[in-house]
Each structure stands twice: as structure tokens, then as C-alpha cells.
Amino acid sequence: MKMYDELKARGLIAQVTDEELIADLINNGKATFYIGFDPTADSLHVGHFMALCLMKRLQMAGNKPIALIGGGTGYIGDPSGRTDMRSMMTPEQIQHNCDCFKEQMSKFIDFSDGKALMVNNADWLLDLNYVDLLREVGAHFSVNRMLSAECYKQRMERGLSFLEFNYMIMQAYDFYALYQKYGCNLQFGGDDQWSNMLAGTELIRRKLGKDASAMTITLLLNSEGKKMGKTQSGAVWLDPNKTSPFDFYQYWRNVADADVLKCIRMLTFLPLEEINKMDSWEGAQLNTAKEILAYELTTLVHGEEEAKKAQESARALFSQGNAAQMPTAEVTAEDFQDGEIDILTLLLKSGLVPSKSEARRAVQQGGISVDGNKVDDISTKFSIDSFGEEGVILKKGKKNFRKIVLK
């Protein structure tokens, strides 16, 4: 099966422009493509996972990825999919986050010998002269068309700053700059980026003429990637210091039955023939599929050794009630008042919940137990002596565990 057909079969493509030209580029290894990443944190998360896997898949087929870090647009913030204005970061924060991204991306993308590039749009955006930008780029944009874009319409009622209004122009300029500097002829993004991506395609065609249109092709990722990345306890990061390999494994092990095969198709590198055989799986077989998904993706991010440890720990945890690799959280004597700690504080310290209000809700819904004993009273307290040398096992729901030890 040719690469473009495989992308479609895996459910990765939602919309395209110039499909015949796109297929030719991708199938023949002639695509130099970019995907943008805004450096809003010092770690990528599973919401970026689809993009990273796609970049790896296309590079393996001979195409050249460009990871575009939004060091320049990070000064503004993308209004797409948001109801409020994003906080602006300092140059030092942006640079630190960019450095962290490259280290994590290197697990997916081979940057050696010019096989892939990582570039920062700060390199051209920060040097732009405002008047020149208005004359050379702004003249090609219709305000009426911009306001009709879904990413802006969602913000109009709450208020859209002029700062954010410029984001579409800046992203369009990114594609124009990448086309001129690196021969970039293809762009990928989520559905909330569609208007911005079309603007980039249109800008190149207007600036460079119709002859360039065959090389300015826009492709849209399926929106499923945007649904990933968060659980009740917060974001699921690719940095092992933020999300342990065990927790990362558990995140994928706990996906809904209806989503597991979809995720296997989109994110793993298992052959489609093997995946198609799983279509008839049901019941206990879906748990096997979830283990396959969790193991494959944990291997991609954390390596095979950590994936094996996480899998063994998860199996031991559910079959025996304990595991050597169970994630651990610490409490100190300062966390206790009069020698006791309440269940809400314990849950918050464990990292199983992001807030005390979430902790209260989990207890009231009957989803919390400590050392196998159900806790349904938010005023429940535990003495410092109850932690002993081994600590206590805190459980939230059916599959989320923490070993809490006294430091």
C-alpha cells in the first residue's frame, strides 16, 4: 500500500487541498513538510503525539520533516480553540521550552545529516518591520474573510484582541518563509488550524504567482489528536519527570473500548493487516488490545525497557494488588496537623487529582480507597503512624493507584 493510502486507511486525513499532488509528493518521498508546535510548556504532551507519529511515519517513507517551534508566535498566542487570551511568556521561558522540545522530538524524528530540521519562527518574525509587513503581507488579507474563520468567530463574543487577530497573518507568513528558505511544500495541522493553513497557501500563491500553487499544498490532520492530552489529574506529558512511564502506560491502558482500535491505527506502527484482524475483537480481547496500545506507545516515548517494566507492574497491580514499579508520592511531617492528614490533602499530594474540589468529588462518588478500605467521608483522617515503613496504597477509581510514603 502506498504511503498516502496508508495515511487514509489509518484515519489520519480529514481534509486536503490538491489531493493528487499531495499523494504524489508523499508517495515518492518528495514532501518537505512542516508541523508547528507552540512552546507553551517545557514538555510536549500526548496531544502532540499524533503529529510526532505522523512525522516519524512520513520520514520513514523518505520525506523531510520540519518541526517549526513557535518562538515568535509564542509572544502572541494562538486564539484557535480558546475562550480567553493566553498569557504571554518571557523570551527566556520560550527558549527553555524550545530546547526541551527538541530533546523530546529526537526520540521520534532523525535530525542527523539534514534528514529533518527544527526551526524557530522567531528567526524571521522578530525581525519583521511592521510597515513592511502591512505592505507586503497585510495587503493580501481580507478582514471580512478573516472574521469569518471559525477560530475567530468563537472568540468574538468574549472579545478578540488585535494582538491575537494578527496570529493568522503570522502563521501564513511562516509557511511563506519556510517555502522560500527550505523549499517546504506541505503543511499539516489540526482542524482548528484550517483557516490559518489556507491563509498560508493563499499567501504564497498571491506573492509568487500561480506557478507556485502546485507546491503549496495544505493537508489537515484528523481532529482526534486534539482530544488527547488530559485526564482528570491533569496533562499527560512526554517528559518522564512530569508523567512517569507507569502513568503514561496506564493512560493508554485505560482508553475507552470504543477508542482503542482507532488509537492503534493512528498512533502505532503495527502493520494494518495485523490491526484489521483486531476489528472483530470484543470483551476481554479489547483489554489485550489496550495492552498492545499502551506497550507500543510507551516503547516509543520511554524505550522498551521502561515499557516492559510498566506492563509488568500494571499486570501485577491488577492481579495481586501490588507492584514494584507502582508510582510513588511523598508526604512529610509538615503535611500533618496534630499528627493527622485528611483524605482530601492526601489525594492532592498524591497527584491523582488536580484540586481539592476534584478530591471531594471523587470521595463523594465512592471512588476512593486506602489500603483496600473504601473512603466515602471527606472528613476522614489518617494518623502519621498508619503510614509505617511501607506507606499506604491510595486508589482512585478502578485503575489509578499511588503508593504514599512518609519522607
Secondary structure by P-SEA (a helix, b strand, c coil): ccaaaaaaaacccccccaaaaaaaaaaacccbbbbbbbcccccccccaaaaaaaaaaaaaabbbbbbcccccccccccccccccccccccaaaaaaaaaaaaaaaccccccccccbbbbbcccccccccaaaaaacccccccaaaaaacaaaaacccccccccccaaaaaaaaaaaaaaacccccbbbbcccaaaaaaaaaaaaaaaccccccccbbbbbccccccccccccccccccccccccaaaaaaaaaacccccaaaaaaccccccaaaaaaaccccaaaaaaaaaaaaaaaaaacccaaaaaaaaaaaaaaaacccccccbbbbbcccccccccccaaaaaaaacccccaaaaaaaaaaccccccccccccccccccccccccbbbbbbcccccccccccc
